[in-house]
Amino acid sequence: MVGQYNSDMTLQELEKSITNLSAEELTKFRAWFLAFDAKHWDQQFAADVAAGQLNDLADEAIREHRAGDSTRL
């Protein structure tokens, strides 16, 4: 079942399937996966922000900036 995925595949089977991709298919897969991963990272980041999980870090950064402990980019 190389090149196909079903929900019963194990991670090892998926890895084997990926290793059997042609160079062109691997390039397409890599581009697709990078976009897929970025989308999910963005969603997790937004959920963390909405849940207030980054508030302490933001507050610390603001305190350090006000104390002159930051540099202009």
C-alpha positions, 0 to 999 in steps of 0.5 A: 500500500505504498503511497496511500494512507488509511487510518489503520496505518501505524506510524512505522507503516507511514514512515515506510511509505514516505521513504518509498516516495520518489524525489518529486513526490517527496518534494510535494510531501515536504511542502504539504507537511510544512504547510500542515505543520505551520497551520497546526502550530498557529492554531495551538499558539492561538489557543495558548494565547486565548487561554492566557498561557503566555501572559506571564511571559508577556508581562516579564518581557514588558517589565524587562523592556521598561527596565531598559533590558531590551534592545531595539531590533 
